[in-house]
Amino acid sequence: MGTLPRLVRLAVLADFGRTDLIGAEGRNELTEALDRLPRLDIETALADAVVAQALRNPEKAPPSSWPGGLLAAHQANPDRTGGGNPAF
């Protein structure tokens, strides 16, 4: 993974509430920003949307991709309740 994709991925993870990605000196600021801007269960909504598309069109979820991982986790336990997709 190149520098730009890695930075984008880290930013997305931070946006989804991961505060362990930066040093202690910036963690409070990040946590406060995330508290002001709640995510509203975006992880669950996004994973559910990706899985729904993959179920309709499996070509959108190749096995070695992130959508493929979400689909595989869903298929392994389709009746799972509570929390987001474990492959998220």
C-alpha positions in Angstrom: 0.0 0.0 0.0 1.4 3.4 -1.0 1.6 6.4 1.3 -1.5 8.2 0.1 -3.8 5.1 0.3 -2.4 4.3 3.8 -3.0 7.9 5.0 -6.6 7.9 3.6 -7.2 4.5 5.3 -5.9 5.8 8.6 -8.1 8.9 8.3 -11.1 6.8 7.6 -10.4 4.6 10.6 -10.0 7.7 12.8 -13.3 9.0 11.4 -14.9 5.7 12.5 -13.7 6.3 16.1 -10.3 4.7 16.2 -8.2 6.9 18.5 -5.2 4.5 18.9 -3.8 5.5 15.5 -2.1 8.7 16.7 0.2 9.5 19.6 -1.0 10.5 23.0 -0.3 14.2 22.2 -3.2 14.4 19.7 -5.5 11.8 21.1 -7.6 14.1 23.3 -8.2 16.5 20.4 -9.3 13.6 18.2 -11.5 12.2 20.9 -13.2 15.5 21.5 -13.8 16.1 17.8 -15.3 12.6 17.4 -17.5 13.3 20.5 -18.8 16.5 18.9 -19.6 14.7 15.6 -21.2 11.3 16.4 -21.0 8.6 13.8 -24.6 7.4 14.2 -23.7 3.7 13.7 -22.1 4.4 10.3 -20.1 1.2 10.6 -23.2 -0.9 10.7 -25.0 1.1 8.0 -22.1 1.0 5.7 -21.3 -2.7 6.2 -25.0 -3.6 5.7 -25.1 -1.6 2.5 -22.0 -3.3 1.1 -23.3 -6.7 2.0 -26.7 -6.0 0.5 -25.0 -5.0 -2.8 -22.8 -8.1 -2.7 -25.7 -10.4 -2.2 -27.4 -8.9 -5.2 -24.2 -8.9 -7.3 -21.4 -11.1 -6.0 -19.0 -9.7 -8.6 -18.9 -6.6 -6.4 -17.3 -8.6 -3.6 -14.2 -10.6 -4.8 -12.9 -12.9 -2.1 -9.7 -11.0 -1.4 -11.4 -7.5 -1.1 -12.9 -5.7 1.8 -16.5 -6.2 0.5 -15.6 -9.9 0.0 -14.6 -10.1 3.7 -17.8 -8.4 4.8 -19.8 -10.8 2.6 -17.9 -13.9 3.9 -18.4 -12.8 7.6 -22.2 -12.2 6.9 -22.5 -15.6 5.2 -20.7 -17.3 8.0 -23.3 -16.0 10.5 -26.3 -14.5 8.7 -28.4 -14.3 11.8 -25.9 -12.3 13.8 -27.4 -9.5 15.8 -25.9 -6.6 17.7 -22.9 -4.7 16.6 -21.4 -4.3 13.2 -20.0 -6.8 10.8 -16.9 -8.4 12.5 -15.0 -8.0 9.2 -15.5 -4.2 9.3 
